[in-house]
């Protein structure tokens, strides 16, 4: 921190006392490319790898068929749907028919990807080939908001929409390190945007949908891990690791009990996450 920020940080009477976010022009985050350049490349049909909170996203214009087709080719992802990121609920309504429950889930603090009914013709058909539903999420990091605002300034009469998919070659872990991104994403992205804030824990975007008016997980990740859930009984030393049956579909899930609270966290996956029979003990090591 610079001297001014450090003074604010240690002053209990200052509103920035022990506030982790720092947006100071002197000691705050620094991007490898300007927002104006990133927006211009996206508008020109480029694929951009953008470092976020839990890893890198691969971004491209969600209305550009050529860019999306190229992304599928480079990432070897022929048919699997892509998620779309927009600035807010008003923009989301222009791309999907949303129920009140879906809007509430989109706007929740966890900001998951929510699978919703798409409006025909609003976005490229290559985003979710052959499907009537798409995965939408709202911008959840300041960098996302600044980028989408820049794109909106260039096209004020239509909301910006970006394909936002995890930046990793097929079958590999999520890219989170700057040097790793330059090495692993050079063949996929036309522009790799890094910053000087390290990512300590990789986290994919959570994916959810609304069923009978209630939210349901497709993938539990960012925003929901690690999260405490109250146990129906106390925990003993023999209960150190226990798996909820309804979460068996999750790749790597462990729970640690502290008194009546259970903290569940899906782990990063390498290789086949499901052993032939039973649970592999290595998945539950602390």
NORVENGI-V971561 format. One line per field, one symbol per residue. phi: phi as a letter, one per 20 degrees, with the letter a starting at -180 (. if undefined). burial: b if it has 9 or more other C-alpha atoms within 8 Angstrom, else e. Layout:
BEGIN
phi=???
burial=???
END
This chain:
BEGIN
phi=.ffffffffeefeefegleffcdffecfgcefcffffffffffeneddedfdedqededbffdegfffffffffelcfcgfdecdcfafgffffdbedeffffffgefgflffdecfeegnfcffefcgmdeccedbegccgffffffffffffcfebffbcfccgebggndffecdgffffeedfedeebdddbedfeecfbfffccbdclncfcedbebgnccfcecfefbfddffdgcbdfgfdffffccccdecldddddbfefdcmffdffbmeffffdff
burial=eeeebbebbebeeeeebeeeebeeeebbbebeeebeebbebbeebbbbbbbbebbbbbbbbbebbebbbebbbbbebeeebbbbbbbbbebbbbbbbbeebbbebbbeeebbbbbbbbbeebbbbebbbeeebbbbbbbeeeebbbbbbbbbeebeeebbbbbbbbbbbeeeebbbbeebbbebbbebbbbbbbbeeebeebbbebbbbbeeeebebeebbbbbbebeeebeeebeeeebbebeeeebebbbbbbbbeebbbbbbbeebeeeeeeeeeeeeebbee
END
